[in-house]
Amino acid sequence: MLDILAQILHNPVSLTVLAIQFLLGFGLGYVTMKVIKYVLAFIAILIIGVILNIWALGISLENMVSKFGEYSSQAKDLILGLAGTLGLLTISPILIGFIVGALVSWKTKK
């Protein structure tokens, strides 16, 4: 892990990509915190729409949840493989930037 970090710090292209990923995450976190109430309302509307569609089709909510559980257990291996492929170095700069941007947005909220 330290060898990879040392390579990144000595390679200007990797360092530039790391900085750009951090700035993208920062912007995403900042904007997300500014519009969080709209994002939550959007998600709530989508969930209500899905529940209404399930109800309109005559499928019980318990049946739908059990089917979702079956599908999610089948997709678990795919999701874990994808997470491993993306890796720590791909996600970390964006995630750290997102957290910093969200904190800055939250602190400067007036």
Backbone as JSON Lines, residues from 0, in Angstrom:
{"i":0,"aa":"M","n":[0.83,-1.19,0.0],"ca":[0.0,0.0,0.0],"c":[0.87,1.25,0.0]}
{"i":1,"aa":"L","n":[1.92,1.24,0.81],"ca":[2.81,2.4,0.85],"c":[3.59,2.56,-0.44]}
{"i":2,"aa":"D","n":[3.9,1.43,-1.1],"ca":[4.59,1.5,-2.39],"c":[3.71,2.18,-3.43]}
{"i":3,"aa":"I","n":[2.44,1.84,-3.43],"ca":[1.51,2.45,-4.39],"c":[1.38,3.94,-4.11]}
{"i":4,"aa":"L","n":[1.29,4.31,-2.84],"ca":[1.18,5.72,-2.47],"c":[2.44,6.48,-2.87]}
{"i":5,"aa":"A","n":[3.61,5.88,-2.69],"ca":[4.86,6.53,-3.08],"c":[4.93,6.71,-4.59]}
{"i":6,"aa":"Q","n":[4.44,5.72,-5.35],"ca":[4.42,5.85,-6.8],"c":[3.5,6.97,-7.24]}
{"i":7,"aa":"I","n":[2.36,7.09,-6.61],"ca":[1.41,8.15,-6.96],"c":[2.0,9.52,-6.69]}
{"i":8,"aa":"L","n":[2.67,9.67,-5.57],"ca":[3.23,10.97,-5.21],"c":[4.4,11.36,-6.11]}
{"i":9,"aa":"H","n":[5.09,10.39,-6.72],"ca":[6.22,10.71,-7.59],"c":[5.82,10.83,-9.05]}
{"i":10,"aa":"N","n":[4.62,10.39,-9.4],"ca":[4.15,10.46,-10.77],"c":[3.24,11.67,-10.93]}
{"i":11,"aa":"P","n":[3.63,12.67,-11.73],"ca":[2.81,13.89,-11.84],"c":[1.42,13.64,-12.45]}
{"i":12,"aa":"V","n":[1.31,12.67,-13.35],"ca":[0.01,12.39,-13.96],"c":[-0.94,11.82,-12.9]}
{"i":13,"aa":"S","n":[-0.47,10.88,-12.11],"ca":[-1.3,10.3,-11.06],"c":[-1.68,11.34,-10.01]}
{"i":14,"aa":"L","n":[-0.73,12.2,-9.69],"ca":[-1.0,13.25,-8.72],"c":[-2.05,14.23,-9.24]}
{"i":15,"aa":"T","n":[-1.98,14.55,-10.54],"ca":[-2.97,15.44,-11.15],"c":[-4.35,14.79,-11.15]}
{"i":16,"aa":"V","n":[-4.4,13.5,-11.51],"ca":[-5.67,12.78,-11.51],"c":[-6.25,12.72,-10.1]}
{"i":17,"aa":"L","n":[-5.41,12.49,-9.12],"ca":[-5.84,12.45,-7.72],"c":[-6.43,13.8,-7.3]}
{"i":18,"aa":"A","n":[-5.76,14.9,-7.69],"ca":[-6.26,16.23,-7.35],"c":[-7.6,16.52,-8.04]}
{"i":19,"aa":"I","n":[-7.72,16.13,-9.31],"ca":[-8.97,16.36,-10.04],"c":[-10.1,15.54,-9.43]}
{"i":20,"aa":"Q","n":[-9.82,14.28,-9.05],"ca":[-10.84,13.46,-8.4],"c":[-11.28,14.07,-7.08]}
{"i":21,"aa":"F","n":[-10.33,14.6,-6.31],"ca":[-10.68,15.25,-5.06],"c":[-11.58,16.45,-5.31]}
{"i":22,"aa":"L","n":[-11.23,17.27,-6.31],"ca":[-12.04,18.46,-6.61],"c":[-13.43,18.08,-7.11]}
{"i":23,"aa":"L","n":[-13.54,16.99,-7.89],"ca":[-14.86,16.53,-8.33],"c":[-15.7,16.08,-7.14]}
{"i":24,"aa":"G","n":[-15.08,15.36,-6.22],"ca":[-15.79,14.95,-5.02],"c":[-16.19,16.13,-4.16]}
{"i":25,"aa":"F","n":[-15.3,17.11,-4.07],"ca":[-15.6,18.32,-3.3],"c":[-16.81,19.03,-3.88]}
{"i":26,"aa":"G","n":[-16.81,19.2,-5.21],"ca":[-17.95,19.86,-5.86],"c":[-19.24,19.08,-5.68]}
{"i":27,"aa":"L","n":[-19.16,17.77,-5.79],"ca":[-20.34,16.93,-5.6],"c":[-20.88,17.05,-4.19]}
{"i":28,"aa":"G","n":[-20.01,17.01,-3.2],"ca":[-20.44,17.13,-1.81],"c":[-21.02,18.5,-1.52]}
{"i":29,"aa":"Y","n":[-20.39,19.55,-2.04],"ca":[-20.86,20.91,-1.8],"c":[-22.25,21.12,-2.39]}
{"i":30,"aa":"V","n":[-22.41,20.73,-3.65],"ca":[-23.7,20.92,-4.32],"c":[-24.77,20.04,-3.69]}
{"i":31,"aa":"T","n":[-24.41,18.82,-3.33],"ca":[-25.39,17.91,-2.72],"c":[-25.92,18.47,-1.41]}
{"i":32,"aa":"M","n":[-25.06,19.03,-0.6],"ca":[-25.53,19.58,0.67],"c":[-26.39,20.82,0.46]}
{"i":33,"aa":"K","n":[-26.15,21.55,-0.61],"ca":[-26.97,22.73,-0.89],"c":[-28.38,22.35,-1.36]}
{"i":34,"aa":"V","n":[-28.5,21.2,-2.01],"ca":[-29.8,20.8,-2.57],"c":[-30.34,19.54,-1.91]}
{"i":35,"aa":"I","n":[-29.9,19.24,-0.71],"ca":[-30.27,17.98,-0.05],"c":[-31.77,17.83,0.13]}
{"i":36,"aa":"K","n":[-32.48,18.9,0.43],"ca":[-33.93,18.77,0.63],"c":[-34.62,18.41,-0.67]}
{"i":37,"aa":"Y","n":[-34.11,18.9,-1.8],"ca":[-34.71,18.56,-3.08],"c":[-34.38,17.12,-3.46]}
{"i":38,"aa":"V","n":[-33.18,16.68,-3.15],"ca":[-32.79,15.3,-3.44],"c":[-33.64,14.35,-2.6]}
{"i":39,"aa":"L","n":[-33.83,14.65,-1.32],"ca":[-34.66,13.8,-0.46],"c":[-36.11,13.77,-0.94]}
{"i":40,"aa":"A","n":[-36.62,14.9,-1.37],"ca":[-37.99,14.94,-1.89],"c":[-38.09,14.11,-3.17]}
{"i":41,"aa":"F","n":[-37.09,14.19,-4.02],"ca":[-37.06,13.4,-5.25],"c":[-37.07,11.91,-4.95]}
{"i":42,"aa":"I","n":[-36.25,11.49,-4.01],"ca":[-36.18,10.08,-3.62],"c":[-37.51,9.62,-3.02]}
{"i":43,"aa":"A","n":[-38.1,10.46,-2.17],"ca":[-39.4,10.11,-1.57],"c":[-40.48,9.96,-2.63]}
{"i":44,"aa":"I","n":[-40.47,10.83,-3.62],"ca":[-41.46,10.74,-4.7],"c":[-41.26,9.45,-5.49]}
{"i":45,"aa":"L","n":[-40.01,9.1,-5.76],"ca":[-39.74,7.85,-6.47],"c":[-40.21,6.63,-5.68]}
{"i":46,"aa":"I","n":[-39.95,6.62,-4.38],"ca":[-40.37,5.5,-3.54],"c":[-41.89,5.39,-3.5]}
{"i":47,"aa":"I","n":[-42.57,6.51,-3.35],"ca":[-44.04,6.51,-3.35],"c":[-44.57,6.01,-4.69]}
{"i":48,"aa":"G","n":[-43.94,6.43,-5.78],"ca":[-44.37,5.96,-7.1],"c":[-44.19,4.47,-7.27]}
{"i":49,"aa":"V","n":[-43.08,3.93,-6.78],"ca":[-42.84,2.48,-6.86],"c":[-43.88,1.72,-6.04]}
{"i":50,"aa":"I","n":[-44.16,2.2,-4.84],"ca":[-45.16,1.54,-3.99],"c":[-46.53,1.58,-4.64]}
{"i":51,"aa":"L","n":[-46.88,2.7,-5.25],"ca":[-48.17,2.79,-5.94],"c":[-48.24,1.85,-7.14]}
{"i":52,"aa":"N","n":[-47.13,1.72,-7.87],"ca":[-47.11,0.79,-9.0],"c":[-47.25,-0.66,-8.54]}
{"i":53,"aa":"I","n":[-46.6,-1.01,-7.45],"ca":[-46.73,-2.36,-6.9],"c":[-48.17,-2.61,-6.47]}
{"i":54,"aa":"W","n":[-48.77,-1.64,-5.85],"ca":[-50.15,-1.76,-5.39],"c":[-51.09,-1.9,-6.58]}
{"i":55,"aa":"A","n":[-50.84,-1.11,-7.63],"ca":[-51.69,-1.16,-8.82],"c":[-51.58,-2.5,-9.53]}
{"i":56,"aa":"L","n":[-50.43,-3.14,-9.49],"ca":[-50.27,-4.46,-10.11],"c":[-50.84,-5.58,-9.27]}
{"i":57,"aa":"G","n":[-51.18,-5.29,-8.03],"ca":[-51.79,-6.29,-7.16],"c":[-50.77,-7.19,-6.48]}
{"i":58,"aa":"I","n":[-49.53,-6.77,-6.46],"ca":[-48.5,-7.56,-5.79],"c":[-48.39,-7.05,-4.36]}
{"i":59,"aa":"S","n":[-48.33,-7.98,-3.42],"ca":[-48.21,-7.55,-2.03],"c":[-46.79,-7.04,-1.78]}
{"i":60,"aa":"L","n":[-46.68,-6.13,-0.84],"ca":[-45.38,-5.55,-0.5],"c":[-44.44,-6.62,0.05]}
{"i":61,"aa":"E","n":[-44.99,-7.57,0.81],"ca":[-44.16,-8.64,1.37],"c":[-43.57,-9.5,0.25]}
{"i":62,"aa":"N","n":[-44.39,-9.81,-0.75],"ca":[-43.92,-10.6,-1.89],"c":[-42.82,-9.86,-2.64]}
{"i":63,"aa":"M","n":[-42.99,-8.56,-2.82],"ca":[-42.0,-7.77,-3.53],"c":[-40.69,-7.71,-2.76]}
{"i":64,"aa":"V","n":[-40.77,-7.55,-1.45],"ca":[-39.56,-7.5,-0.62],"c":[-38.83,-8.84,-0.66]}
{"i":65,"aa":"S","n":[-39.57,-9.95,-0.64],"ca":[-38.93,-11.26,-0.69],"c":[-38.24,-11.48,-2.04]}
{"i":66,"aa":"K","n":[-38.88,-11.05,-3.13],"ca":[-38.25,-11.15,-4.46],"c":[-37.01,-10.28,-4.53]}
{"i":67,"aa":"F","n":[-37.07,-9.09,-3.97],"ca":[-35.91,-8.2,-3.96],"c":[-34.77,-8.82,-3.18]}
{"i":68,"aa":"G","n":[-35.09,-9.5,-2.08],"ca":[-34.06,-10.18,-1.29],"c":[-33.38,-11.28,-2.09]}
{"i":69,"aa":"E","n":[-34.15,-12.01,-2.89],"ca":[-33.58,-13.07,-3.73],"c":[-32.64,-12.47,-4.79]}
{"i":70,"aa":"Y","n":[-33.1,-11.4,-5.43],"ca":[-32.28,-10.78,-6.47],"c":[-31.03,-10.15,-5.9]}
{"i":71,"aa":"S","n":[-31.16,-9.54,-4.73],"ca":[-29.98,-8.89,-4.14],"c":[-28.94,-9.91,-3.71]}
{"i":72,"aa":"S","n":[-29.38,-11.09,-3.25],"ca":[-28.4,-12.12,-2.88],"c":[-27.69,-12.65,-4.11]}
{"i":73,"aa":"Q","n":[-28.37,-12.7,-5.25],"ca":[-27.73,-13.13,-6.49],"c":[-26.75,-12.08,-7.01]}
{"i":74,"aa":"A","n":[-27.06,-10.82,-6.8],"ca":[-26.22,-9.74,-7.3],"c":[-25.08,-9.41,-6.35]}
{"i":75,"aa":"K","n":[-25.06,-10.02,-5.18],"ca":[-24.03,-9.71,-4.19],"c":[-22.63,-9.97,-4.72]}
{"i":76,"aa":"D","n":[-22.43,-11.11,-5.38],"ca":[-21.11,-11.43,-5.91],"c":[-20.67,-10.42,-6.97]}
{"i":77,"aa":"L","n":[-21.61,-10.01,-7.82],"ca":[-21.3,-9.02,-8.84],"c":[-20.92,-7.69,-8.22]}
{"i":78,"aa":"I","n":[-21.66,-7.28,-7.2],"ca":[-21.39,-6.0,-6.54],"c":[-20.05,-6.03,-5.83]}
{"i":79,"aa":"L","n":[-19.74,-7.14,-5.16],"ca":[-18.45,-7.25,-4.48],"c":[-17.29,-7.27,-5.47]}
{"i":80,"aa":"G","n":[-17.47,-7.92,-6.61],"ca":[-16.43,-7.91,-7.64],"c":[-16.21,-6.53,-8.22]}
{"i":81,"aa":"L","n":[-17.3,-5.8,-8.43],"ca":[-17.19,-4.44,-8.95],"c":[-16.51,-3.52,-7.95]}
{"i":82,"aa":"A","n":[-16.85,-3.68,-6.68],"ca":[-16.22,-2.87,-5.64],"c":[-14.72,-3.15,-5.57]}
{"i":83,"aa":"G","n":[-14.35,-4.41,-5.72],"ca":[-12.93,-4.76,-5.72],"c":[-12.22,-4.21,-6.93]}
{"i":84,"aa":"T","n":[-12.9,-4.19,-8.08],"ca":[-12.3,-3.68,-9.31],"c":[-12.07,-2.18,-9.2]}
{"i":85,"aa":"L","n":[-13.03,-1.46,-8.67],"ca":[-12.87,-0.01,-8.53],"c":[-11.72,0.31,-7.59]}
{"i":86,"aa":"G","n":[-11.69,-0.4,-6.49],"ca":[-10.56,-0.28,-5.59],"c":[-10.56,0.99,-4.76]}
{"i":87,"aa":"L","n":[-9.66,0.97,-3.81],"ca":[-9.53,2.06,-2.85],"c":[-9.0,3.33,-3.5]}
{"i":88,"aa":"L","n":[-8.06,3.2,-4.42],"ca":[-7.45,4.39,-5.02],"c":[-8.4,5.12,-5.96]}
{"i":89,"aa":"T","n":[-9.39,4.42,-6.5],"ca":[-10.35,5.07,-7.39],"c":[-11.41,5.83,-6.61]}
{"i":90,"aa":"I","n":[-11.88,5.25,-5.54],"ca":[-13.0,5.82,-4.8],"c":[-12.55,6.83,-3.74]}
{"i":91,"aa":"S","n":[-11.43,6.59,-3.12],"ca":[-11.0,7.41,-1.98],"c":[-10.91,8.9,-2.25]}
{"i":92,"aa":"P","n":[-10.26,9.36,-3.33],"ca":[-10.17,10.82,-3.53],"c":[-11.54,11.47,-3.7]}
{"i":93,"aa":"I","n":[-12.43,10.81,-4.43],"ca":[-13.76,11.39,-4.64],"c":[-14.55,11.38,-3.33]}
{"i":94,"aa":"L","n":[-14.46,10.28,-2.57],"ca":[-15.17,10.19,-1.3],"c":[-14.66,11.22,-0.3]}
{"i":95,"aa":"I","n":[-13.36,11.36,-0.21],"ca":[-12.78,12.36,0.72],"c":[-13.18,13.76,0.29]}
{"i":96,"aa":"G","n":[-13.12,14.04,-1.02],"ca":[-13.56,15.34,-1.52],"c":[-15.03,15.59,-1.26]}
{"i":97,"aa":"F","n":[-15.85,14.55,-1.41],"ca":[-17.28,14.68,-1.14],"c":[-17.52,15.04,0.32]}
{"i":98,"aa":"I","n":[-16.84,14.35,1.22],"ca":[-17.02,14.62,2.65],"c":[-16.56,16.04,2.99]}
{"i":99,"aa":"V","n":[-15.41,16.45,2.46],"ca":[-14.91,17.81,2.73],"c":[-15.86,18.85,2.14]}
{"i":100,"aa":"G","n":[-16.34,18.63,0.91],"ca":[-17.27,19.57,0.29],"c":[-18.58,19.66,1.06]}
{"i":101,"aa":"A","n":[-19.08,18.52,1.53],"ca":[-20.32,18.52,2.32],"c":[-20.13,19.27,3.62]}
{"i":102,"aa":"L","n":[-18.99,19.07,4.27],"ca":[-18.73,19.79,5.53],"c":[-18.6,21.28,5.31]}
{"i":103,"aa":"V","n":[-17.91,21.68,4.24],"ca":[-17.76,23.11,3.93],"c":[-19.12,23.72,3.63]}
{"i":104,"aa":"S","n":[-19.94,23.02,2.85],"ca":[-21.27,23.52,2.53],"c":[-22.14,23.63,3.78]}
{"i":105,"aa":"W","n":[-22.05,22.63,4.65],"ca":[-22.85,22.63,5.87],"c":[-22.42,23.75,6.79]}
{"i":106,"aa":"K","n":[-21.12,24.02,6.87],"ca":[-20.62,25.08,7.77],"c":[-20.93,26.47,7.21]}
{"i":107,"aa":"T","n":[-20.99,26.62,5.9],"ca":[-21.24,27.95,5.32],"c":[-22.72,28.18,5.03]}
{"i":108,"aa":"K","n":[-23.59,27.23,5.41],"ca":[-25.02,27.37,5.18],"c":[-25.57,28.54,6.0]}
{"i":109,"aa":"K","n":[-26.29,29.42,5.34],"ca":[-26.84,30.58,6.05],"c":[-28.32,30.65,5.91]}
